[in-house]
Amino acid sequence: MRQYLSYLVLVCAKVVSRAFFRIDVHWAGEPVDDPWTGVRVLALLNHTSLYDWLFVAVPPNRLLRRLARHGVLPSAAKTMRRPLVGRFFGFLAGNVVTISRERDHTWEQFLASIGPDSMVLLAPEGRMKRANGLDLDGRPMTVRGGIADILHAVGGGRMLLAYSGGLHHVQIPGQTLPHLFKTIRVCVESVDVEAYCRSMREPPGSEEFKRAVKADLERRRDLYCNTAVRVLPDGAMGL
């Protein structure tokens, strides 16, 4: 029953997103015949708002169906404690695991919940960018090492990297209501997980591997999130 409710929430969120916003999608990297097949990790970089769920308008319904059945979403305890937001986020994936944002037993429980058919959905920075370009504590937005643990646990398949152009023009953290009828831009890249891990030239699971993944994703974020802000002359893929 839960997977049907999750799919219903995802489809309704997609309808709302497409009804009230214009979604501008571009693709980066090597072209893939079907980028929505074999996805094991779906990572959103440049996390700027609790309204990042609006990007649910991008993938086809078959991916949303899989997310409802096999999706695993780590969500901060602070977010899940919010009365309405927590309830909503609790249905954005088939399995939503509450974590403390520390490398404690909650993170180990999350990694243990990743099975052979799982598709992990996460924001690798682990926190939201405020209007000043920094996080809530005034620190620069960096990628955390948790995604390296996830890639090691997954081992294969494909990873979709969604580079957000930012949603501060829709809703800044702390604002109650969003601004409607805005253009939301995102640049998407599909990479092979096994090949990506090999390209880091460090053994998966090691601290060196984590540092390499963090540095690479921050480089890609800074390149492609800026690309997502600009309207590219070509390369858009119809959905």
C-alpha positions as CSV (number, residue, x, y, z in Angstrom):
1,M,0.0,0.0,0.0
2,R,2.8,2.4,0.9
3,Q,4.4,2.2,-2.6
4,Y,1.1,3.2,-4.2
5,L,0.7,6.2,-1.9
6,S,4.3,7.2,-2.6
7,Y,3.7,7.0,-6.4
8,L,0.5,9.0,-6.1
9,V,2.3,11.7,-4.1
10,L,5.1,11.8,-6.7
11,V,2.8,12.0,-9.7
12,C,0.7,14.8,-7.9
13,A,3.9,16.7,-7.2
14,K,4.9,16.4,-10.8
15,V,1.5,17.7,-11.9
16,V,1.8,20.7,-9.6
17,S,5.3,21.4,-10.7
18,R,4.4,21.4,-14.4
19,A,1.3,23.4,-13.8
20,F,2.8,26.3,-12.0
21,F,6.4,26.4,-13.3
22,R,8.3,26.1,-16.5
23,I,11.0,23.4,-16.4
24,D,14.0,24.0,-18.6
25,V,16.2,20.8,-18.8
26,H,19.5,20.4,-20.6
27,W,21.9,17.5,-20.7
28,A,25.7,17.3,-20.1
29,G,28.4,14.7,-20.7
30,E,28.3,11.7,-23.0
31,P,24.8,11.0,-24.6
32,V,23.0,7.9,-23.4
33,D,20.3,6.1,-25.4
34,D,18.0,5.9,-22.3
35,P,19.3,7.8,-19.3
36,W,16.3,6.7,-17.2
37,T,17.2,3.0,-17.3
38,G,19.5,1.3,-14.7
39,V,19.6,4.3,-12.4
40,R,20.9,3.4,-8.9
41,V,21.8,6.9,-7.6
42,L,20.0,10.2,-8.2
43,A,21.9,13.1,-6.8
44,L,20.8,16.8,-6.8
45,L,23.7,19.3,-6.5
46,N,23.2,22.9,-5.4
47,H,20.5,22.3,-2.8
48,T,18.9,25.7,-2.3
49,S,15.3,25.1,-1.0
50,L,12.8,22.7,0.5
51,Y,11.0,23.1,-2.8
52,D,13.7,21.1,-4.7
53,W,11.0,18.5,-5.0
54,L,9.7,20.5,-7.9
55,F,12.4,18.8,-10.0
56,V,10.2,15.7,-9.9
57,A,8.7,17.2,-13.1
58,V,11.9,16.1,-15.0
59,P,11.9,12.3,-15.0
60,P,9.3,10.1,-16.8
61,N,6.6,8.4,-14.7
62,R,8.4,5.0,-15.0
63,L,11.3,6.4,-13.0
64,L,8.8,7.8,-10.4
65,R,7.2,4.3,-10.2
66,R,10.6,2.8,-9.5
67,L,11.3,5.4,-6.9
68,A,8.1,4.6,-5.2
69,R,8.9,0.9,-5.1
70,H,12.7,0.8,-4.6
71,G,13.7,4.4,-3.7
72,V,15.8,5.0,-0.6
73,L,16.0,8.6,0.6
74,P,18.1,9.8,3.6
75,S,16.4,12.7,5.3
76,A,17.5,14.9,8.2
77,A,15.7,14.4,11.5
78,K,15.1,18.2,11.6
79,T,13.2,18.0,8.3
80,M,11.2,14.9,9.2
81,R,10.1,16.5,12.5
82,R,8.3,19.3,10.6
83,P,4.5,18.6,10.8
84,L,3.6,18.9,7.1
85,V,6.9,18.9,5.3
86,G,8.0,15.8,7.2
87,R,4.9,14.0,6.2
88,F,5.3,15.0,2.6
89,F,9.0,14.1,2.4
90,G,8.1,10.7,4.0
91,F,6.4,9.7,0.7
92,L,9.0,10.9,-1.8
93,A,10.5,7.5,-1.9
94,G,9.6,3.9,-1.0
95,N,11.9,4.0,2.0
96,V,12.7,7.2,3.7
97,V,15.4,6.8,6.4
98,T,15.9,9.5,9.1
99,I,19.5,10.4,9.7
100,S,21.2,12.7,12.1
101,R,23.7,14.1,9.6
102,E,26.5,12.6,11.6
103,R,28.5,9.4,10.9
104,D,26.7,7.5,13.6
105,H,24.3,4.5,13.8
106,T,21.7,6.3,11.7
107,W,24.0,6.5,8.7
108,E,25.0,2.8,9.1
109,Q,21.3,1.9,9.2
110,F,20.8,3.9,6.0
111,L,23.6,2.2,4.2
112,A,22.3,-1.2,5.3
113,S,18.9,-0.4,3.8
114,I,20.4,-0.2,0.3
115,G,19.6,-3.4,-1.5
116,P,20.4,-4.8,-5.0
117,D,17.4,-3.1,-6.5
118,S,17.5,0.2,-4.6
119,M,17.7,3.6,-6.1
120,V,19.1,6.2,-3.8
121,L,17.9,9.8,-3.9
122,L,19.9,12.4,-2.1
123,A,21.4,15.9,-2.0
124,P,25.1,15.3,-1.6
125,E,25.8,18.6,0.1
126,G,23.6,17.6,3.0
127,R,22.3,21.1,3.7
128,M,20.7,24.0,2.0
129,K,22.3,27.1,0.6
130,R,21.0,30.3,2.0
131,A,20.6,33.7,0.2
132,N,24.2,34.7,1.0
133,G,25.6,31.6,-0.8
134,L,26.5,29.9,2.5
135,D,24.8,27.3,4.6
136,L,22.8,28.0,7.8
137,D,26.1,28.2,9.9
138,G,27.8,30.5,7.4
139,R,30.0,27.8,5.9
140,P,30.7,27.3,2.2
141,M,28.6,24.7,0.5
142,T,30.7,21.6,0.1
143,V,29.9,18.0,-0.9
144,R,29.9,15.6,2.0
145,G,31.6,12.2,1.9
146,G,28.4,10.2,2.3
147,I,27.8,9.9,-1.5
148,A,31.2,8.1,-1.7
149,D,29.8,5.5,0.8
150,I,26.7,5.2,-1.3
151,L,28.6,4.6,-4.6
152,H,30.7,2.0,-2.8
153,A,27.5,0.3,-1.5
154,V,25.8,0.4,-4.9
155,G,28.8,-0.8,-6.9
156,G,27.3,-0.5,-10.4
157,G,24.4,0.8,-12.5
158,R,24.1,4.5,-13.4
159,M,24.2,7.7,-11.5
160,L,22.1,10.7,-12.6
161,L,23.6,14.0,-11.5
162,A,21.1,16.8,-11.5
163,Y,22.8,20.2,-11.4
164,S,20.2,22.8,-10.1
165,G,20.3,26.3,-11.4
166,G,19.0,27.2,-7.9
167,L,15.5,27.9,-6.5
168,H,16.0,31.1,-4.5
169,H,13.8,32.9,-7.1
170,V,11.1,30.4,-6.1
171,Q,11.6,30.1,-2.4
172,I,14.5,31.1,-0.1
173,P,14.8,29.0,3.1
174,G,12.7,30.7,5.7
175,Q,10.1,32.0,3.3
176,T,6.6,30.5,3.7
177,L,5.1,30.7,0.3
178,P,6.8,30.2,-3.1
179,H,6.7,32.5,-6.1
180,L,4.8,30.8,-8.8
181,F,5.2,30.8,-12.6
182,K,9.0,31.0,-12.5
183,T,11.4,29.1,-14.8
184,I,13.3,26.3,-13.1
185,R,16.5,25.2,-14.8
186,V,18.4,22.0,-14.3
187,C,21.3,20.3,-16.2
188,V,21.4,16.5,-16.0
189,E,24.4,14.2,-16.5
190,S,24.3,10.4,-16.6
191,V,27.5,8.5,-15.5
192,D,28.3,4.9,-15.2
193,V,28.9,4.2,-11.5
194,E,31.6,1.5,-11.9
195,A,33.5,3.6,-14.5
196,Y,33.2,6.7,-12.3
197,C,34.6,4.9,-9.3
198,R,37.5,3.6,-11.3
199,S,38.2,7.2,-12.6
200,M,38.8,8.3,-9.0
201,R,42.0,6.2,-9.0
202,E,41.6,5.4,-5.3
203,P,40.2,2.2,-3.6
204,P,36.4,2.6,-2.9
205,G,35.8,2.8,0.8
206,S,39.0,4.6,1.5
207,E,39.3,8.2,2.8
208,E,41.3,9.0,-0.4
209,F,38.3,7.8,-2.5
210,K,36.0,10.1,-0.5
211,R,38.2,13.1,-1.0
212,A,38.4,12.4,-4.7
213,V,34.7,12.0,-5.1
214,K,34.0,15.2,-3.1
215,A,36.5,17.3,-5.1
216,D,35.1,15.9,-8.4
217,L,31.5,16.6,-7.6
218,E,32.2,20.1,-6.4
219,R,34.1,20.7,-9.7
220,R,31.1,19.4,-11.7
221,R,28.7,21.3,-9.6
222,D,30.5,24.6,-10.1
223,L,30.7,24.0,-13.8
224,Y,27.2,22.6,-14.6
225,C,25.1,24.6,-12.1
226,N,26.4,27.7,-13.7
227,T,25.5,26.1,-17.1
228,A,22.0,25.4,-15.8
229,V,21.5,29.1,-14.9
230,R,22.2,30.1,-18.5
231,V,19.9,29.0,-21.3
232,L,21.9,26.9,-23.7
233,P,21.3,27.4,-27.4
234,D,20.9,23.6,-28.0
235,G,21.2,20.3,-26.3
236,A,17.7,20.2,-24.7
237,M,16.1,16.9,-24.4
238,G,12.3,16.6,-24.7
239,L,10.6,14.6,-21.9
